[in-house]
């Protein structure tokens, strides 16, 4: 008995090679734009997040942001924003950042790696929100993150600013509060929207900085969609 083998044909997929020519300059420019509207007093403290996911040239980006914050007369420091990664310990999270080239020596500013959090209350979906105390005590928080589809579920908010706020800055408690909740394939179920209901005095002064990964792991312009138009039946990210 023989089995017919279907014919195969080679297929080549070419992704647009959109990238930032000067990543450091782009990061510095975006930082100045974000902070210009913040109205911070000279010497105000600015917490700059650093996560545990590999982002192309993240060390270069973070240092450029730190330098521009300092040039604006503000006082920057880095806070690990990675939920329970690094063994959910201060030392472990500091070690994760070091693997990406982010240390106090290379960044030229303090890294405040502590696991203490501030409870912020419970949102409409019954999920409690937390924030790293180091970030909460700062005058402003500048979020550095990548924007991409989540690997496990579909929803209006997947891997981006909201995740960095709810889980990254939520430390162990934030990860435990968000991750166990079931979601079906359409992204229904408990979402991370609860994190957007923070006290207005803090929410108004939180900076944002998008880094969109493209194929080949290169940094793409801020705000660009990761893979072209959103598929039919799936919402575009509301925070892009």
N, C-alpha and C positions, 0 to 999 in steps of 0.2 A: 504493500500500500504506500502510495506516495502522497505527499501533501504539497499543494501548490503554494509557493512562497510569493506573496504580493511584491510587486515591484517597488523599489525604493528610489527616491530622488533626493539629491542634496538640496538643502534649503539654507539660505543665508539671510540673516536678519541684521540690518544696519540701523543702529540707534543714532539719533542726532547727537553729535559731539559738542553739546553746549557746555561751556565751562567758563569760569571766571579767570581771566588772564592774570590778574594780580589779586590773589585772595586776601592778603593782608590789607591792601588799600580798600578793597570792597568792604571788609569787615569794619575797618575804622570809619569809613564813610557812613555805613548803616548805623553804627553806634552813635555817631554824632547826631544823626537824624532822629534817632529814637530819644536820646536824652535832651535834645533841644527843647522838646515840648514838656519835659518833666518838671521844670521849675525848681530844681534842686539847689539848695544853698551851697556855697563853696565849702569844701571839706566834707560834704555829705558822704556817707558810706554806701557803696554799691556792691551788692552780692552778685557775683557772676557764676552761673551754674556751669558745671562740667559733668557730663554723664559717662556711662560705662559702655556705650555703643561706639563702635569704630566709625568715625567720621573722617573723611579725607582731609588731611592737613589741619586737624583739630587743634594741635599745638600752636600752629601758626595763627589760626583764627583767634584762639583764646588770648594769646599774647598781644595781638593787634588790638583787640577789644580793651584789654587792660591798659595798654599804653594810651589809647585815646581817652579812656575814662580819666586817667591821671592828667592828661593834657587839658582836660576840661575843668581841672581844679577839684576833682572828686577823689575819694579814697576807695580804691577797688580791693576786693578780696575774692577768692574762689571758694565756692561751697560745693562739695560733691552732691550731685543730684542723680542718684541711681537706685532709689528704693532700698531693696534688701541685698543688692549685689555687694561683692567684696566681703561676703560672710556676715553682712549686717553689723560690721564693726567699724569704728573710726579708723583703725590702722589698716584694715582690709580695703576700705574705700580710698584711702590715700594711696595705697599700693596700686590699685587699679588705675588711678590717674597717672601715676608715675610711669606705667607701661605705655601710656600715650604721650609721654614727654611732658606731662604737666606736673611740675614740682614747684616749690617755693623759689628755688634757685632759677629755674628756667622762665618762670612767669614774673618774677620780680615783685611778688606780693604775697601776703599770707594765704594759706589754705586752711580754712576753718572746718575741719572734718570732725564733726560731732554727731551723735545719733539722737540727741535730744530734739523733741518736737513740741510744737504748740498745737493743741486741739482747737479746731476752728468751728466746730459744731457739726450738725447733721443736715444733709441736704434733703431735697424733696423726695428722693428715692430711698431714703433711709440709710445712706452711706455717710460715715463720719469722715471728715476731711482733716488733714494734718499738714503742718509746714515745719521744716527744719528751723529750729530756734535761731540759728545763726542767720538765716535768710529773713526770718520774721523781724529780728531786731535791727536789720539794716534799714537805711532810709529808702532804698530802692532795690529791686531785684531785676537783673538783666538775664533773660532766658536765652541760652544758646542751645539749639537743638537741630536735629534733622527732621524732615517731614517725609513720611513714607507710609504705604499701606501696612497694616498689621499682618503678621503671619498667621494668626489664629482665628480672626473673625472680621466681619465687615460691619461698619457702622459709620455714623457721621463724624465720630472722633476716634482715631485709631492711634497712630504713632506720631506725635507732634507736640505742640505747645501744651495742650491739656494733659497729655500723659506725663510730660516733664513736671508739670505743676502737681498733679494729683498723686503720682507714684514716685517720680524722681525726688522731688522736694519733700514728699510725704515720708521718706525714709521707710523703715520696716513697717511702721504702723500704716502708712499710706498704701504700701504694696499689699498688706494683708487685708485692708479694707476694700480695695478695688478688684484684685485679681480673682478671688474665688467665685465671683458672681457669674452665673451661667448666661450665655448668649447663644441664640440660635444662628443659623447661617446668614440670616438677613440682618444681623447686628442688633436684634431686639434684646430686651432684657435691661438690666441696670447699666447705665452708661456712666461716663465720668463728668456729666454735666454738673454734678453737685459742686464741683470744685470752682465753678464760675460764680458761685454765690458767696464770695468772700466779702468781708467788710469793705465798703466802697473806698474808704480812705487809703487802703493798701492797693486795691485793684487798680485804681486810677494811676498809680505811679509804678506799675510793673512794666518794664520794657520788654520788647520782643525782638528776637533776631532769628529768622528762618535760615536753615541751610538745607537745600534740597538735593539729595543724592541722585545722581544719574547713573545709567549703566557705565561700567568700567570704574566705578567708585570715585568719580570726580565730583568736585563741588560745583553745583549749578547756581545760577542767579537766584537771589532771594525772591520767593513767591512764585517761582515757576512750577507748573504742575509736574509731578514726577514722571508720568507716563502719558502725556497728551490728554485729550478730553476724557472726562469721567465716563466709565461704561454705562450703558443704559440701565436705568433702575437703581443706580447707586448715586447718592448725594456727593456733590463736591464738598471738600472740607470747608466748613464755614469760616475758619480762621485763616484761610489763604487769601 
